[in-house]
Amino acid sequence: MLRVAVVQFEPTPDRPDSNLAVLERLAREAAADGAQLVVFPEMCALGYWHLRRHDATRLRELAESADGPSVSRVQKLALELGVGLGVGFLERGEEGRLFNSYAVCLPDGIVHVHRKLHAFEHEAISSGEDFTVFDTPWQVRMGILICWDNNLVENVRATALLGATVLLAPHQTGGTSSRSPHGMKPIPLDVWENRAADPAAVEEAFNGPNGRDWLMRWLPARAHDNGLFVLFSNGVGRDDDEVRTGNSMVLDPYGRIVAETAVPDQAVVLADLDLGLVPLATGQRWIRGRRPELYGILTRRTGNELAPRAARFSSDPVRRESAGGVQGLCGRVEENG
């Protein structure tokens, strides 16, 4: 068994000092309840959606290196508590390039950093180029995919093929403005602001088609089809002009929900991972039945690809073509952040 926690909270924009104080308080709470690994949301050290309004100069002022003060503070806390801690931050990398990154600070002092593979938040933020899979002190191999990384099925399969049986999936999602007619739609800000007076309205919104119902369309499949645990940590509350829906949860290798929260507020969700479920999980068995010689199409460009930012914000329908001509039209996917 491995006891984990997924956490949701509402970051304060551009205030890493305040956000890391919240992280520390919630990490101590989770550790006191026996958590060995605590997963916080995407970009939680700085806030997320408002970053698109900053110019590149301001983003570089806010960004930190992977061994900068924010990650170093979390690393020190992980060592003190003897637990693993995951934190999202804006990274200033080589030659000043910016990345939406996530650092996992392990209790042995090792830090692993993943750079979001499909970054679209700002034209000055680059996409990463590598999968991040690593061994841990708990004799389990883990991987990291940030938010939209998880929507592209190839990324989760690649992470599983690299040996991960636990996937950390930090997000800032729910209530986004999707151009797909049956995708997510924004949750009115007044629903969140009036939550104390009308708790039923915010709970309905968070658990409806723009929150939990949308997650249930695809998130369990990522766990089931790849035979791994998914640790889904999400923001909650106001995120610039959108509302994040929380719904933080842990799913097992069969896509079953082990633990979750419906609370439209800051929350710590604890779960015990039965690692013995992995070897005979359906997804693990199916992976062994793969026929890689048939999958060359997955690594060939079709000419229809767009950069993550262009794909996320394009309003044009997708035209799918084959040797026989146009096959049809479908809406471009740009589901979450």
PyMOL commands that set and color helices and strands:
alter all, ss='L'
color gray80, all
select helices_A, chain A and resi 16-32+49-53+56-62+69-81+94-96+147-151+153-161+189-193+199-207+212-215+219-226+275-277+282-287+292-294+296-299+308-313
alter helices_A, ss='H'
color red, helices_A
select strands_A, chain A and resi 2-8+37-39+84-92+98-105+111-115+125-126+132-135+141-144+166-170+229-233+236-239+242-245+249-251+257-260+267-273+318-322+325-330
alter strands_A, ss='S'
color yellow, strands_A
deselect
rebuild
show_as cartoon
